[in-house]
Amino acid sequence: MSPKITTELLKQLRQVMKNPKYVQEPVQAYIVPSGDAHQSEYIAPCDCRRAFISGFDGSAGTAIVTEQHAAMWTDGRYFLQAAHQMDNNWTLMKMGLKDTPTQEDWLVSVLPEGSKVGVDPFIIPADQWKRMSKALRSAGHDLVPVKENLIDTIWTDCPQRPCKPLIMLDLSYTGVSWRDKITALRSKMAERKVMWFVVTALDEVAWLFNLRGSDVEYNPVFFAYAVIGMNTIRLFIDGDRMMDPAVREHLQLDSTLEPEFKIQVMPYGSILSELQAVGAGLSPKEKVWLSDKASYALTEAIPKAYRYLTPYTPICIAKAVKNASETEGMRRAHVPKGTVTEIIAADKAEEFRSQQKDFVELSFATISSTGPNGAIIHYKPVPETNRTLSVNEIYLLDSGAQYKDGTTDVTRTMHFGTPSAYEKECFTYVLKGHIAVSAAIFPNGTKGHLLDSFARSALWDCGLDYLHGTGHGVGSFLNVHEGPCGISYKTFADEPLEAGMIVSDEPGYYEDGSFGIRIENVVLVIPAETKYNFKNRGSLTFEPLTLVPIQTKMIDVNLLTQKECNWVNDYHQKCREVVGAELERQGRHEALRWLIRETEPLVRVQ
Amino acid sequence: MSPKITTELLKQLRQVMKNPKYVQEPVQAYIVPSGDAHQSEYIAPCDCRRAFISGFDGSAGTAIVTEQHAAMWTDGRYFLQAAHQMDNNWTLMKMGLKDTPTQEDWLVSVLPEGSKVGVDPFIIPADQWKRMSKALRSAGHDLVPVKENLIDTIWTDCPQRPCKPLIMLDLSYTGVSWRDKITALRSKMAERKVMWFVVTALDEVAWLFNLRGSDVEYNPVFFAYAVIGMNTIRLFIDGDRMMDPAVREHLQLDSTLEPEFKIQVMPYGSILSELQAVGAGLSPKEKVWLSDKASYALTEAIPKAYRYLTPYTPICIAKAVKNASETEGMRRAHVPKGTVTEIIAADKAEEFRSQQKDFVELSFATISSTGPNGAIIHYKPVPETNRTLSVNEIYLLDSGAQYKDGTTDVTRTMHFGTPSAYEKECFTYVLKGHIAVSAAIFPNGTKGHLLDSFARSALWDCGLDYLHGTGHGVGSFLNVHEGPCGISYKTFADEPLEAGMIVSDEPGYYEDGSFGIRIENVVLVIPAETKYNFKNRGSLTFEPLTLVPIQTKMIDVNLLTQKECNWVNDYHQKCREVVGAELERQGRHEALRWLIRETEPLVRVQ
């Protein structure tokens, strides 16, 4: 991986920062956030502005360019990758380390008095705007919205915004019709006394209308907004997608139906002016509900007194709790599926996945890494770094796919020769952490961040750790990362876990320059039976949906307790039963023999 | 415990809420917060306004009285106690339960349109004012400051504000002189570019000047404020305490010394006008540093643009990390000290404690409870509830004291007969949680709230839990509860743990109407030796400072792992060595025989 040379680009950007064609007054700093206008985690190529200006293309990072400096904030998953991808015009700001300044503090320390800091108001979430604007103002600077995106002005070969055909999901996949979802949403709106709800997150639009798309790689979503009133539905979407008779049928666009379920289709680009019109026409007490992560531009369209902002929308929360059809789909999606370089192995994994029923696309770029590449947490093999798999190095494969019945995400770490005692020791601590979360029993209403330390305890005991969260919410044929729940030491605003939610359980250990280990299952939150029942609260635990053997060769059995040993054996027994039966049905005898071999029970020598 | 009859008092309060002598316009609701003007947890009798109006005298709770309603918000520790102490004029709002409205939501639901909500601006912290004012404003109401405290106007026999003599601590106790503390504070101020620092918390004033007092029961503090400039020191304190030659000598009031260490003594009541004068005389860029928990009245004295607010002050953070003299003192304070009703047992505990060297007073009201009283988490025995200890019931004793060399806080749960299998089972789960925290190894910089679930895991496995945090910071001859660190699922704003901090480790289990169990040690954060050292971060663990046997009769040994069993045996061995030696030196042979008997090693039958 050689860094992107950005000297010329930065020079151009610094010019437009002073160009009256784009800015009312020159800006002394320009912020390039990670996201798109929907605050998506994964974004379309046309929105990869931060990667364009810096070369760093990880999923999280914010660039700030001033007259003199260019700095990039990212988190522990990306320290190595960002350092490799950026040239020395850039300073890497390692978030989470004690001495790293916040963006605000850094700006205050480098800017001349009374500076203007510019940002695209469509890209920055309202809550971030507020925090940053306040911090800058108290130091005598100003955060200003720059309507034209300054990166776009210098990005001469910027790709077009995608506009791919839609996929309709029927009731057998979704369990609930879009009309019933709208009705449920309106009753939440009535509860909070709001008249309008603005849907800004792409996966929330997709979920609400039981539609999927492929505008963003790995995420089955499409560019759209929606504005739901108590009696109106407006869908903002581009292209001739609404000409497709099947889509028109699905959305009942040509039926005569109750006016409150009649969808008005409008151009994607008209959201701001329509929302401003809504904002201008509000009578007192008519509130408009937005996520506090909605863009500053859309939030400002509604006068402050009329805004009702929450960190999680009712759609986000409803979507996280999977219904019976969705849970059943997720279970099905996890049953099979499916020497060499990292890339060939990754391609092979995709090939196997694509042969499965209901396959749509991958759910993220496959991480296929061997030896030292494994320590780059979000590594994606490219020709310059491609290493040959060997019998001397640990191999890590993190792969997932979108199926019409669900979304998968699994990581396994393997050795094709003889692992060292140290590699086995580290693997076993990671496994102990994985089991501690997977087998945890906890009260109903517990927030996921309270389980994070369970995953680390065995590593901590030996002075080890990993610099990423333990788990993320998983969508149902939707984004592989979704809120509002998760398992992380960082997430304090997570919503309590409840039965039906789906998260990943993926502790790891990474040794820079040597190897990476991660063991990841997708797990479903289910009720737990306990001996007692304090305050009648009920208890929860997890059921693994992922059924892929964990390589026993990597386990130092004597570091496991008997309980942990039983967990592995029970898990492997279930893999044999469920996956074995399916392999037998498909007549895949070689795979079946491999499965039996890989799921031999562990025996602990006392 | 019979409830306080409050019908007449509420009638009087509702009258003054409309009396133009006290309020510019009538207020439709009046908030009575828990604290005093310093946001102290424990308060002087003259500040117990919420207890006066409602009868509920727990350490946490907020009362709100409207024309029609009277409601009390408190947390899980106090549900039972508040229900017992309040008459049916009052509605108990159980914080932490899902369906309990916030104070703001409740006010909005019960108030007529355009209401005024009054509160004493000296009592409400600025951050609470801001949150509540915003929520009320967005619903069309107003939060208004009522200068005269309305409870005081109807509290005819309100006690006087205490003004007791001061205790001076020399270097052998504090390790650092007050002059050096001021110098360190000024360098923190320079770092943040602030010119003034306002000390509002009583324990911060006491710590800064190496003084102690006894104005508030159990907390060795005195009523005072301080305003530290880069070249000036102002101490706001009442009474003739500053006439004491020893105090004058300690503070060098009569010495000719550098002007920047010259202390100006001013009346306690003049803080607001002095601060307003400071606020009026600020030049641009001269910031004033206040805690965001400082009162609204004092915060408002500084124009908004000049305020620098932080959740934890530099004094709070410096105070939490104990130096060598303080740590040594805490160790000494925990070595000895020291049938029957609950009250006699509590008095006896105080008597034993008071015989120890450097004893000053208790650090909180002794909790001495037997049988069902044990389930009232912050129970304090009074004649109406006083139960006789028996051989059939579990006895819980939570007691602590202030010594000149440190502050102690210990809970032990005992049975004087034969505990039932269920009682032993619950006790053993609590013990497992206590050990899991005490023996935990975790990276430097870990926040305490990430350890909270370790204390609950064994209880959760069986469907049990407890409705309070696991630990609080402990002062050094200061408040027994202090920030900025702690171990709780609730505290997200806690500062990272570092070596030298002192916290309690006190999981419990409470069965309403039957019994209460809690096992509490005070523990010191110390560096841990680990096999590896990830990213050179270093690891931490805890050393118990409390050395009191844990009743082995209550332990079901077969529920312990061998590691847990070893922990108990090692702990008891240390009790024998350290406390045994001291008992021998004091010639207390009976106590020594008891100690030996109670610390017999556990043997696990496999």
Interface residues (C-beta under 8 A of the other chain):
Chain A: K98 S138 A305 A440 I441 F442 P443 G445 K447 L450 L451 D452 S453 F454 R456 S457 L459 W460 D461 C462 G463 L464 D465 Y489 F492 T530 K531 Y532 N533 F534 K535 R537 S539 T561
Chain B: K98 S138 A305 A440 I441 F442 P443 G445 K447 L450 L451 D452 S453 F454 R456 S457 L459 W460 D461 C462 G463 L464 D465 Y489 F492 T530 K531 Y532 N533 F534 K535 R537 S539 T561
